[in-house]
Amino acid sequence: MTSSPPTNTNARSARSLADWLAYIESQHPKTIALGLERCRDVARRMDLGPIARRIVVVGGTNGKGSTVAFLDAIARAAGWRVGAYTSPHLLAYNERVRIDGCDAADGELIAGFEAVEAARTAPGLEPIALTYFEFGTLAALWLFARSDLDLAVLEVGLGGRLDAVNIVEPDVAIVTTVDLDHRDWLGDTIEAIGAEKVGIARAWKPLILGDDDPPSSVLGHAYAIGASAVRIGCDFFFEPIDQAHWRWREIGCEFELPMPALAAPVQLRNAAVAIAALRALPESDAWSEAIYAQGVAQARVAARLQRFERDGVEVLVDVGHNPQAARALAAWLETRAAQADTSAPARPNFAVFAALGDKDAAGVVDALGARIDAWWLAGLADAGPRGVEVDAFASRLEGTAAADGARHATVAEALEAAIGEARRRATPDGVAPRVLVFGSFHTAAAALRALSGASAASSG
């Protein structure tokens, strides 16, 4: 049985956002139920209308959130009014819906939820059960439709073909990368997963591909429907110039841009993909190199190698949660090692790792193991059905590089222990091991809460 919607006949404002979130979480028996008909039916009842003058939908295995951040920042640097819908959130649901660079206010989200509820339970019609994500997606679209947006950027939640976001018709679709993740829902092979991801492409519309070698399922579908595939490494290119600058280019156009504030080598690829997507919109022909430079420099997104300093120790928080993301973290660590003073002792790396029960935790360890000197394993027992207790998590990693000598604790306890150990192992001149916290949005959120009293040295 589902709960009743939050109501208060005396004061509309008394319906809190927390009340609504608890309510929408109870409206469907499954946390994930892929399919478009429910959302389409409710959207028709809502008579949403256009949500923006231009729409970009972003799918892929990794890099979606960062790509959205680059799209948002560059378009706003051009003077556009932008709405961005992302998921999941880290610390507050409001993060999922951003309009003109600001998180949606509680009251705005509540109004959106009320509109969805009124439509899905319209008198004389069969009520339609929606998942938490579907309910939130429709509320975001309702808000965007009322915000006079030049651009809406929508991040796919899971897969693409059957994701709620796919009820929208984009002007440009992006598939950032395709790798093994969410196998229970998307398939056990790269080709199967690619077929799900590319479902956001549209006939005769640009499809931006961020993989150097996309799966044949992606290219085949694009060809079959007549989508215009724009491929990194074939149709547009990126390359570092020096430590402060990089180059984006396509035939007839070249930009020299500042390095992103977002850290990790992979962020150049994400920025390049975002630029290619915006360049596919006809209005961007008038945009100068300075607009792209400003947007690339200003793009920010939390928990993507977000740097803190705690008791003299560098702490980096990242949402990386699958082997492909772990390989990107390893590449960043290798880059930092190559840039270090070779006359000084190599700087050790400590890892605080916690992942959900359906993730390839061993694959993550394999991708990072050679770069990590000590491990702390943490549980995510409070993360719902996909959460896992620390001892069960540790047992899954037996035989991996993370198993020998690993400490077991909650994320916050493991973080504190790792920082304390890093301080004890600091060199005589005060250089301490760095601490990397990663494995899940839940892991990153717990770390951000634990570090809330620490100074954020950088958001890159």
C-alpha positions as CSV (number, residue, x, y, z in Angstrom):
1,M,0.0,0.0,0.0
2,T,1.3,3.5,-0.9
3,S,1.2,6.4,1.4
4,S,-1.1,9.4,0.9
5,P,0.3,12.6,-0.7
6,P,1.4,15.3,1.7
7,T,-1.5,17.5,2.3
8,N,-2.4,20.5,4.5
9,T,-5.6,22.3,3.9
10,N,-4.5,25.3,5.9
11,A,-1.0,26.0,4.7
12,R,0.3,24.9,1.3
13,S,3.9,25.7,2.5
14,A,3.6,23.1,5.3
15,R,4.1,20.4,2.7
16,S,7.8,20.0,3.1
17,L,10.2,18.7,0.4
18,A,11.1,15.9,2.8
19,D,7.4,14.9,2.9
20,W,7.2,14.8,-0.8
21,L,10.4,12.8,-1.3
22,A,9.2,10.2,1.2
23,Y,5.9,10.0,-0.6
24,I,7.2,9.7,-4.2
25,E,9.6,7.0,-3.0
26,S,6.6,4.9,-2.0
27,Q,4.6,5.2,-5.3
28,H,6.0,2.3,-7.2
29,P,6.9,-1.2,-5.8
30,K,10.3,-1.2,-7.6
31,T,13.1,1.2,-7.2
32,I,14.0,0.8,-10.9
33,A,11.4,-0.1,-13.5
34,L,12.6,0.8,-17.0
35,G,10.1,1.8,-19.6
36,L,8.7,5.0,-21.2
37,E,4.9,4.5,-21.2
38,R,4.2,5.6,-17.7
39,C,6.2,8.9,-18.1
40,R,4.7,9.5,-21.5
41,D,1.2,9.1,-20.3
42,V,1.6,11.4,-17.3
43,A,3.5,14.0,-19.5
44,R,0.6,14.0,-21.9
45,R,-1.8,14.6,-19.0
46,M,0.4,17.5,-17.8
47,D,0.5,19.1,-21.3
48,L,4.1,20.1,-20.6
49,G,4.8,21.9,-23.8
50,P,8.4,22.8,-24.9
51,I,10.9,22.7,-22.0
52,A,13.5,24.9,-23.8
53,R,14.4,26.3,-27.1
54,R,17.2,23.8,-27.4
55,I,17.7,20.4,-25.7
56,V,20.8,18.3,-25.2
57,V,20.5,14.8,-23.6
58,V,23.6,13.3,-22.1
59,G,24.0,9.5,-21.7
60,G,27.0,7.1,-21.2
61,T,28.7,5.0,-18.6
62,N,31.0,7.7,-17.1
63,G,31.6,11.4,-17.5
64,K,27.9,12.4,-17.8
65,G,27.9,14.8,-14.8
66,S,31.1,16.5,-15.8
67,T,29.9,16.9,-19.4
68,V,26.7,18.4,-18.2
69,A,28.7,20.9,-16.1
70,F,30.8,21.9,-19.1
71,L,27.6,22.3,-21.3
72,D,25.9,24.4,-18.6
73,A,28.9,26.6,-17.9
74,I,29.8,27.3,-21.6
75,A,26.2,28.0,-22.6
76,R,25.8,30.4,-19.6
77,A,29.0,32.1,-20.6
78,A,27.3,32.8,-23.9
79,G,24.5,34.5,-22.1
80,W,22.0,31.6,-22.4
81,R,19.6,30.7,-19.7
82,V,20.2,27.0,-18.9
83,G,18.4,24.3,-17.0
84,A,20.3,21.2,-16.0
85,Y,18.8,18.0,-14.7
86,T,21.3,15.5,-13.2
87,S,21.2,12.5,-10.8
88,P,21.8,11.2,-8.3
89,H,22.4,14.0,-5.8
90,L,25.1,14.1,-3.1
91,L,23.8,16.1,-0.2
92,A,20.4,17.5,-1.2
93,Y,17.8,16.6,-3.7
94,N,17.8,20.2,-4.9
95,E,21.1,19.6,-6.7
96,R,19.3,17.5,-9.3
97,V,17.5,20.5,-10.8
98,R,19.5,23.7,-11.6
99,I,18.2,26.8,-13.4
100,D,20.6,29.5,-14.4
101,G,23.3,28.1,-12.2
102,C,21.3,27.7,-9.0
103,D,19.8,24.7,-7.4
104,A,16.0,24.6,-7.4
105,A,14.4,25.9,-4.2
106,D,12.2,23.6,-2.1
107,G,9.1,25.5,-3.1
108,E,9.8,25.1,-6.8
109,L,10.4,21.3,-6.5
110,I,7.2,21.0,-4.4
111,A,5.2,22.8,-7.1
112,G,6.6,20.4,-9.6
113,F,5.7,17.4,-7.6
114,E,2.2,18.7,-7.0
115,A,1.8,19.1,-10.8
116,V,2.9,15.5,-11.4
117,E,0.7,14.2,-8.7
118,A,-2.4,16.0,-10.0
119,A,-1.8,14.6,-13.5
120,R,-1.0,11.0,-12.5
121,T,-4.1,10.8,-10.3
122,A,-6.4,12.9,-12.5
123,P,-10.1,12.4,-11.7
124,G,-11.8,9.9,-14.0
125,L,-8.5,8.4,-15.2
126,E,-6.6,5.3,-14.0
127,P,-3.9,6.3,-11.6
128,I,-0.3,5.8,-12.9
129,A,2.4,4.5,-10.6
130,L,5.7,6.3,-11.1
131,T,9.2,5.4,-9.8
132,Y,11.1,8.0,-7.7
133,F,13.2,8.9,-10.7
134,E,10.2,9.1,-13.1
135,F,8.4,11.4,-10.6
136,G,11.4,13.6,-10.3
137,T,12.1,13.7,-14.0
138,L,8.6,14.9,-14.8
139,A,8.8,17.5,-12.0
140,A,12.0,18.9,-13.5
141,L,10.6,19.0,-17.0
142,W,7.6,20.9,-15.6
143,L,9.8,23.4,-14.0
144,F,12.0,23.8,-17.1
145,A,8.9,24.4,-19.2
146,R,8.0,27.4,-17.0
147,S,11.5,28.9,-16.9
148,D,12.0,30.4,-20.4
149,L,15.2,28.4,-21.0
150,D,17.5,28.8,-24.0
151,L,18.9,25.3,-23.3
152,A,17.9,22.3,-21.2
153,V,20.6,19.7,-20.5
154,L,19.2,16.4,-19.3
155,E,21.4,13.6,-17.9
156,V,20.2,10.0,-18.4
157,G,19.6,8.2,-15.2
158,L,20.2,4.6,-16.3
159,G,20.9,3.2,-19.8
160,G,19.1,5.5,-22.2
161,R,16.6,3.7,-24.5
162,L,14.1,3.1,-21.6
163,D,15.1,5.9,-19.3
164,A,12.5,8.4,-18.3
165,V,14.6,11.3,-19.8
166,N,14.1,9.6,-23.2
167,I,10.6,10.9,-23.5
168,V,12.1,14.2,-24.5
169,E,13.1,14.9,-28.1
170,P,16.7,16.3,-28.1
171,D,18.4,18.5,-30.6
172,V,21.7,16.8,-29.8
173,A,22.4,13.5,-28.0
174,I,25.7,12.6,-26.3
175,V,27.0,9.2,-25.4
176,T,30.1,9.9,-23.4
177,T,31.5,6.4,-23.0
178,V,30.3,2.8,-23.0
179,D,31.7,0.3,-20.5
180,L,30.5,-2.5,-18.3
181,D,28.1,-1.2,-15.5
182,H,24.5,-1.9,-14.4
183,R,24.7,-5.3,-16.0
184,D,21.6,-6.5,-14.3
185,W,19.6,-3.9,-16.2
186,L,21.6,-3.2,-19.4
187,G,23.3,-6.5,-20.4
188,D,26.6,-8.3,-19.9
189,T,28.5,-7.1,-22.9
190,I,29.7,-3.7,-24.2
191,E,27.6,-4.3,-27.3
192,A,24.5,-4.9,-25.4
193,I,25.1,-1.9,-23.1
194,G,25.9,0.3,-26.1
195,A,22.6,-0.6,-27.7
196,E,20.8,0.7,-24.6
197,K,22.9,3.9,-24.4
198,V,22.4,4.9,-28.0
199,G,18.6,4.7,-27.6
200,I,18.7,8.5,-26.9
201,A,19.8,9.2,-30.5
202,R,17.3,10.7,-32.9
203,A,17.0,10.4,-36.7
204,W,18.8,13.1,-38.6
205,K,20.0,14.8,-35.4
206,P,23.7,15.0,-34.2
207,L,24.9,12.2,-31.9
208,I,28.2,13.1,-30.2
209,L,30.4,10.1,-29.3
210,G,33.1,10.4,-26.7
211,D,34.7,6.9,-27.2
212,D,37.6,6.6,-29.5
213,D,36.3,3.3,-30.6
214,P,32.5,3.1,-30.0
215,P,30.8,-0.2,-29.9
216,S,29.4,-1.4,-33.3
217,S,25.9,-1.4,-31.7
218,V,26.2,2.3,-31.2
219,L,27.4,3.1,-34.7
220,G,25.1,0.6,-36.3
221,H,22.0,2.2,-34.6
222,A,23.1,5.7,-35.6
223,Y,23.5,4.6,-39.2
224,A,20.1,2.7,-39.2
225,I,18.1,5.7,-38.0
226,G,20.1,8.3,-39.9
227,A,21.6,10.1,-36.9
228,S,24.6,12.2,-37.7
229,A,27.4,10.5,-35.6
230,V,30.1,13.1,-34.6
231,R,33.1,11.1,-33.3
232,I,35.9,12.1,-31.1
233,G,39.2,11.4,-32.8
234,C,37.5,11.5,-36.2
235,D,35.4,14.6,-36.5
236,F,36.8,16.6,-33.6
237,F,40.0,16.4,-31.6
238,F,41.6,17.5,-28.4
239,E,45.2,17.7,-27.3
240,P,47.2,19.2,-24.4
241,I,49.5,22.1,-25.3
242,D,51.2,22.6,-22.0
243,Q,50.2,22.3,-18.3
244,A,48.0,25.4,-18.6
245,H,46.4,25.1,-22.0
246,W,44.8,22.6,-24.5
247,R,43.5,22.7,-28.0
248,W,40.1,21.7,-29.4
249,R,39.7,21.5,-33.1
250,E,37.5,20.3,-36.0
251,I,37.8,21.0,-39.7
252,G,37.7,24.8,-40.1
253,C,37.7,25.6,-36.4
254,E,40.3,25.6,-33.6
255,F,40.2,26.9,-30.1
256,E,43.1,27.3,-27.6
257,L,41.6,27.0,-24.1
258,P,42.6,27.0,-20.5
259,M,42.9,23.7,-18.6
260,P,39.6,22.9,-16.8
261,A,39.4,23.5,-13.1
262,L,38.0,20.0,-12.9
263,A,41.0,17.7,-12.3
264,A,41.9,14.4,-14.0
265,P,43.1,13.9,-17.6
266,V,39.7,12.5,-18.6
267,Q,38.1,16.0,-18.1
268,L,39.7,17.2,-21.3
269,R,37.7,14.5,-23.1
270,N,34.5,15.5,-21.3
271,A,35.1,19.2,-22.2
272,A,35.8,18.3,-25.8
273,V,32.6,16.3,-26.1
274,A,30.6,19.2,-24.6
275,I,32.1,21.7,-27.0
276,A,31.3,19.4,-30.0
277,A,27.7,19.1,-28.8
278,L,27.3,22.9,-28.5
279,R,29.0,23.4,-31.8
280,A,26.3,21.2,-33.3
281,L,23.7,23.8,-32.4
282,P,23.4,26.4,-35.2
283,E,23.2,29.3,-32.7
284,S,26.7,28.6,-31.5
285,D,28.3,29.7,-34.8
286,A,28.4,33.2,-33.4
287,W,30.2,32.2,-30.2
288,S,33.8,33.3,-29.7
289,E,36.7,31.3,-28.4
290,A,36.5,33.5,-25.3
291,I,33.1,32.1,-24.5
292,Y,34.3,28.5,-24.6
293,A,37.4,29.4,-22.6
294,Q,35.3,31.1,-19.9
295,G,32.9,28.1,-19.7
296,V,35.7,25.5,-19.5
297,A,37.4,27.4,-16.7
298,Q,34.3,28.0,-14.7
299,A,32.7,24.5,-14.9
300,R,32.4,22.9,-11.5
301,V,30.8,19.7,-10.2
302,A,31.1,18.2,-6.8
303,A,33.0,15.0,-5.9
304,R,35.0,14.7,-9.1
305,L,38.4,14.6,-7.6
306,Q,37.3,17.4,-5.3
307,R,40.2,18.4,-3.2
308,F,40.2,19.2,0.6
309,E,43.0,19.7,3.1
310,R,42.5,18.2,6.5
311,D,45.1,18.4,9.2
312,G,47.7,19.0,6.6
313,V,46.7,16.0,4.5
314,E,45.4,16.2,0.9
315,V,42.0,14.4,0.6
316,L,40.4,13.8,-2.7
317,V,36.7,12.8,-3.0
318,D,35.4,11.1,-6.2
319,V,32.2,9.4,-7.2
320,G,34.1,6.8,-9.4
321,H,32.2,3.5,-9.0
322,N,33.2,1.2,-11.8
323,P,36.4,-0.1,-13.5
324,Q,36.4,2.5,-16.2
325,A,36.1,5.3,-13.6
326,A,38.9,3.6,-11.6
327,R,41.1,3.6,-14.7
328,A,40.6,7.3,-15.0
329,L,41.6,7.8,-11.3
330,A,44.7,5.6,-11.9
331,A,45.6,7.8,-14.9
332,W,45.3,10.9,-12.7
333,L,47.5,9.4,-10.0
334,E,50.1,8.5,-12.7
335,T,50.0,12.0,-14.0
336,R,50.6,13.4,-10.6
337,A,53.4,11.0,-10.0
338,A,55.1,12.0,-13.3
339,Q,54.8,15.7,-12.3
340,A,56.3,15.2,-8.9
341,D,59.8,16.1,-7.9
342,T,61.9,13.1,-8.7
343,S,64.5,14.0,-6.0
344,A,61.9,13.5,-3.3
345,P,60.5,10.2,-2.0
346,A,57.4,9.0,-4.0
347,R,54.2,10.1,-2.3
348,P,52.1,7.2,-1.1
349,N,48.3,7.0,-1.9
350,F,45.8,5.8,0.7
351,A,42.4,4.6,-0.4
352,V,39.0,4.7,1.4
353,F,36.8,2.5,-0.7
354,A,33.1,1.7,-0.4
355,A,30.8,0.4,-3.2
356,L,27.3,-0.7,-3.6
357,G,26.5,-4.4,-3.7
358,D,25.8,-4.6,-7.4
359,K,29.1,-3.0,-8.5
360,D,32.3,-4.7,-9.8
361,A,34.3,-3.9,-6.7
362,A,37.1,-6.3,-7.6
363,G,37.4,-4.8,-11.0
364,V,37.8,-1.3,-9.4
365,V,40.6,-2.6,-7.2
366,D,42.3,-4.3,-10.1
367,A,42.3,-1.0,-12.0
368,L,43.7,1.0,-9.1
369,G,45.7,-1.5,-7.1
370,A,49.2,-0.7,-8.4
371,R,48.8,2.9,-7.3
372,I,47.4,2.4,-3.8
373,D,49.7,1.8,-0.8
374,A,47.1,1.2,1.9
375,W,43.3,0.4,1.9
376,W,40.5,1.2,4.2
377,L,37.2,-0.6,3.3
378,A,33.9,0.8,4.3
379,G,30.3,-0.3,4.4
380,L,27.2,1.3,2.9
381,A,24.6,-0.4,4.9
382,D,22.4,2.6,4.9
383,A,22.3,2.9,1.1
384,G,19.0,1.0,0.7
385,P,18.6,-2.5,-1.0
386,R,21.9,-2.1,-2.8
387,G,23.9,-1.3,0.3
388,V,26.3,-3.7,1.9
389,E,27.8,-4.1,5.4
390,V,31.5,-3.6,5.6
391,D,32.4,-7.2,6.5
392,A,30.4,-8.5,3.5
393,F,32.1,-6.0,1.3
394,A,35.5,-7.0,2.5
395,S,34.7,-10.7,1.9
396,R,33.9,-9.8,-1.8
397,L,37.4,-8.4,-2.1
398,E,39.3,-11.4,-0.8
399,G,42.2,-12.2,-3.1
400,T,42.5,-8.7,-4.4
401,A,45.1,-6.0,-3.6
402,A,42.7,-4.4,-1.2
403,A,42.4,-7.4,1.0
404,D,45.8,-7.6,2.6
405,G,46.0,-5.5,5.8
406,A,42.9,-3.5,4.9
407,R,41.1,-1.8,7.8
408,H,37.3,-2.1,8.0
409,A,35.0,0.8,9.2
410,T,32.3,3.2,8.2
411,V,33.3,5.8,5.6
412,A,33.7,8.6,8.2
413,E,35.7,6.4,10.6
414,A,37.9,5.1,7.7
415,L,38.5,8.6,6.5
416,E,39.6,9.8,9.9
417,A,41.8,6.7,10.4
418,A,43.4,7.2,7.0
419,I,44.1,10.9,7.6
420,G,45.6,10.0,11.0
421,E,47.8,7.4,9.5
422,A,48.8,9.8,6.7
423,R,49.9,12.3,9.3
424,R,52.0,9.7,11.1
425,R,53.7,8.7,7.9
426,A,54.5,12.2,6.7
427,T,58.1,12.8,5.7
428,P,60.3,15.0,7.9
429,D,59.6,18.0,5.7
430,G,55.8,17.5,6.2
431,V,54.8,15.8,3.0
432,A,52.0,13.3,3.9
433,P,50.4,10.5,1.8
434,R,47.3,11.7,0.0
435,V,43.9,10.1,0.8
436,L,41.5,9.2,-2.0
437,V,37.9,8.5,-1.1
438,F,35.8,6.9,-3.8
439,G,33.4,4.1,-4.9
440,S,29.9,5.5,-5.0
441,F,27.8,8.7,-4.7
442,H,26.9,7.4,-1.2
443,T,30.6,7.2,-0.4
444,A,31.3,10.7,-1.7
445,A,28.4,12.1,0.2
446,A,29.5,10.6,3.4
447,A,33.0,11.9,2.9
448,L,31.7,15.4,2.1
449,R,29.6,15.4,5.3
450,A,32.6,14.3,7.3
451,L,34.8,16.9,5.7
452,S,32.3,19.7,6.0
453,G,34.5,21.4,8.6
454,A,37.6,21.1,6.4
455,S,38.7,23.8,4.0
456,A,38.1,23.0,0.3
457,A,41.5,23.7,-1.3
458,S,40.0,23.3,-4.7
459,S,36.8,22.0,-6.4
460,G,38.8,20.5,-9.3
